[in-house]
């Protein structure tokens, strides 16, 4: 079975972790700050705070803004539910913006129609690694005095108009995930990049029980929070992985181009596009079936052929807890149509050309046989 995504761990990674295990610190030690410094250099932001998961990072991103309960944030339904749940957990109400039918990203041109006096945040998701048009989104946010939190969990290594996603030129924060299927891994882990010093200081406290450190033994808990700390073990792995990020992204793009050449112009599905402002780091390679009625049969057949395909994502407001909050199917028609057509096929840096050619052959076998 070739999975849709998978980590690539080498001897350098293992050595980095073992060195920490043999050191004096395995958590809350020097490797956390070293990892944060390296990541800030890679993405081009002034500050980075690392967390034990991308979900924890999203939670703290919403939490530190100090918004009133019932404030609204606008985001996309085509995302992993953590994008939404993290806001709901701090008392915010999600407002769903429909998506572009080709990129799966939220439609920036629809944003202003969704803004009310309760709107405080826009949370764009760079779906699959393809950046949202952030300059257009930022102009709207500035005009309406809104915060922008980029959900960049798919987009480490992506570029928007030549700048790294995470530079926060057009946002207040950018959130990353280091789950094993992402561009780099720390096992589980996440981070927030920001250029705002006040936000940075609040994130440090949110990560560690809301604690502000004083002199000697003294500390004060300024607000209730959780232990969202990441370990030195994870950060040692993260630094080793970060040094290979350029190659990881390059390899993903090589595989994507191999797919593009093989699948371009086929009769069965559309392939991902890349807009002129975007450099896609291809966390996902989502194909969109022309005939969505065949999706289930195609999905099952691809699995039977040895391809660990997946669907990204069920529209978030279809989940039962959001349905109980009053959201109904039909809210975002393009998002629902996108979901009903999409299948993510395998793409990860450890794939060989032979693996990619195997995927291509099995995809054609399935579509031609159904």
N, C-alpha and C positions, 0 to 999 in steps of 0.2 A: 504494500500500500504506500503510495506516494502522498503524503499529507499536503494540505493546502499551504501550510507554513510550518517552519521548524527552526530551532536554534542551530547555530554552527559554533561548536566549542572545540578549541584546539589546545595544544600543549601549553602555549603561553597563558591561556586563560586558567588552566588547571594550576600552573605554577604560581600565578598571581594569588589565587585563592589559598593554596597551601602555605604560602609565605605569611599570609595573615593568620591562618590557623596556628602557626608556630610563633606568632608575635604576642605582645602583651595585650593587644586590644583586638577583640573580635566584633565589638559594637561600640558606638559612640566614641570612636577613636579618630585618628588622623585621615584615614582613607575616605571618610564621608566628605570632608571638606575638599580633599584633593579631587575627588570625583566631581563635585559641584564646580570647582574652579575649571577643570578640564571641559566640562559640558558647557559652561558659560563661554569659554573661548571658541568652542566648536559652533555654537549657534549664534554667537555675537550679542548676547545680552549681558547687562552689568551684573546681574545676580541670578543664582540658581539655588533652589532648595530641593533636596532629594527626599523622597518619601518611600514608604514600604509598598506602595502600589500606585498605579495611575488613578484608581478610584479614590484613594486617600487624598491624592493631590487635587483632584477635581473638587472633592468635598471642601478642602481648605481654601481653594480658590474662591468658591462662593462664600464660605464662612467669614473670611477676613474682610469682606467688603462691608460688613455690618449693616446689611439691608433690613428693612422692616419686613416682618412676616406678611406674606401675601403679595410682596413685590413680584413682578413678572420678569422672566428671562425668555428670550426668543432663541430657539434652536431648531435642529432638524430631527425628524423622526427616523431618518436612516442613519442610525448610530447604535453602538452598544448602549444598553440602558443606563450604564453608569453616568453618562453625560447628563441624563435627566434626573436620575435618582439622587445624585449628589446635591443637586439644587433643591429638590423636594425635601430632603432631610434637614436642610437649614431653613425651611419654611417658605421657599419660593415657589411660584406657580409657573410651570412650563407653558409657553405658547409656541405652537409648532408652525414652522415655515416650510412650505413645499419645496421640492428639489428640482434641479436641472435633470432632464431625462437622460443625458449622456454622461455627466460626471458624477451624479448622485449627491452633489453638494447643494446646500441651500441656495435658493434663488434670491440673490441680493436685491433684485428689482421688486421683490414682494415685501421687503422688510418694513418700509414706511407704512404700509397699509395695516401692519400688525402692531405698531407702536401706540401705546396709550399712556396716560399719566402714571400708570403703575409700572411701566416698563423701566428696568434699571440696567439690564445686562443683555448683550447679544453673545451667544456661544456658537460660533461657526465650527463645524467639524470638517477637517480636510480628509474627505472620504477616500480610503484606499491609498492615500499618499498624494492625491492631486489637490493642490492648494485652492482654497476659495479666493475670489477676487477681493483681496483684503483692502486695497486702497479705496475702492468704491464703498465697501462696508464701513471702513473707518470714517469716511466723510459723513456718512449718515449718523454714525454713533456720536461723533463730535458735535454735529448740528443739534442732536437731541440730548446731549450731555449723558451718554450711556457708557457703561463699562463694556469692554470687550475681553472675553476669555476665549482664546483659541484652544479648542480640543485638537491638539496636534499629536495625539497618541498613535496615529497612522503615519505621521509625516516627518519623523526625524530624518534629516538628509534631503528633504524636499526644498525647492527654491521657489520664491515668488518674486518675479521681476529681478532675478539674479541674486536676491538676498535669502539667507537661510531662514526657513520657518523656525521661529524661536527667537529671532532678533527683537521681536516685539515692537517693531517700528509702527505697526498698525494695530496694536493691542496693548492692554494693560498686563496681561499674563498669557503664557503659552504652556500648556500641560502636555507632558510626555508619559508614555508607558514603556516599560522594559520587560513586559511579558515575553516568554520564549518565542512567540511567533512574530515579534516586532523586529525592528531593524537591528537593535542590540538588545541583549538581555542581561538582567541581574538576577534571574530566576523569577522573582516577582519584584516589582519596583516601579517608581515613577518619579517625576520631577516637575517643578514649575520654574520657568524662566520669567524674569521681569526686569524692567529698568527703573522701577519705582522703589525707592529705598524704604518708604513707609510700609508698603505692601510686603516687601521682603522681610522686614522685622516682625510683622504680624504673622507671616507664614512660618517663621522659625518657632514662634510661640505655639501656633496651632498644631504643628508637628509634635510638640512635646507637652501635652496636657494643658496648654494655655499658660505655661510657666515663663515668667521673666526672671532671669538670674540677677542676683545682687552680689554684694561682696561676701567673701568667705563662704559660709554655709547658707546664707540667706537667699530665699527666693520667694516670689509672690505668684499666685495663680490668678491671672487677670480675667480669664474666662474659662468655662469648662470645655475641655477637648479630650482627645484620645492620645494614645501612644501610636503615632504614625511613623516612628523612626525606622530608618533603613540601617542595615548593619555594615560594618567594615568588610565583612566577607563578600557581601553583594557588591559593594562599591569597588572593591579590588577587581572583581569580575567585570564590572561596568567600565572601568578605565581601560582594561585590556581589550574589551570589545569596542569601545569608542575609537581606539587607535586604528581599528579596521573598518570603521564606518564607511569611508569613501569606497573601499573595495566592495563591501556588502551592497551598497547602493548601486555601484557600477555593475555588479553581477546581476542584481535584480533587473536592471534596465536591459542588460544583454539578453536575459531570458524573455523579457517582455517584447523586445524587438524580434526575437526569434518567433514568438507567438504571432506578433503583428504580421510578419511576412507570410507565415503559413495560413493565417486565418483571414487576411484582408480580402474583402469582396465575397466571402462565403455566403451561402444562401440561408444559413440557419440562425446566425446570431451576430450581434454587433460587438465590436471590440472596444476597449477603453480608448478615449481620446485624450489629447494633451493640448490644452489651450496655449496661445502664444506667450502668455505671461507665466506659464507653469513649467516646472521641472519636477516630474513625478518620481518619487522614490519607490513606488510600487510595493507598498505593504500588501496590497491585494491586486490580483488580475481578474476583475469581474467581467464576465461575458453576459450579454443581455439577449435572451432568446426572442426571436421575432414572433414565434408562436408560443405564448405563455401557457397555453393549455397543455403543452408537452413537458413542462418544467419538471414535474414530479417523476415522470417516466425517465427523462434524461438524467436527472439526479441519481436515481436508483441504479440506472444502467452504468453510469460513470463510476459509481462506487463498486459495482460488481466487476468492473474492468481494472480495478486497482488504483483508482484515483480518489484520494481523500478530499473530495470537493466539499464546499460548505456554502451556506447562504448568508449573506451579510447585507441587510438585517431585516428581521421582522419589524415593521413600523412600531416605534416605541409605544405609541398610545393604544396599540392592540393588546398590550399586556394587561392582565386583570386588575392590577392595582390602579393603573391609570384609567381603565374603564370605570372603576368604582368612583373615580374622581369626576366622572362625567364626560370623558373624551369618547368619541364614537368613530367607528369606521366610516370612511368617506371624507374625513377631515382634510386630508392632503392627497388628492387623486393621483398626482404624478408619483408621489412617494410609494403609494400602494401598487401602482403599475410597475414601478422600478423593482420593488420587492418580488412581485409575481413573475418577473422575467430573469432575475439575476442569479448567477452561479459563480462562485469564486473557484478558479482552477489553481493547481499548485504553482507557487512561486516562492522560492527562498534561495539564499546564496549557496547553499550546499548542493543544490541540484546540478547535475552534469548536463552537458549538451545531449547526451544519450537519454537522460531522464526527461528532458524537455521534449525531445523527439518522440519518446514513448507517450507522453501526455498528448501531443498533437495527433499521433496516430490513433489513440484510443478515443479522443474526442470525435474525430471524423468517423471512426467505426460506429460509434453510438448514434450519431446524427443520421448517418446514411442507412442505418438499419431500422430506425423507428418510423 
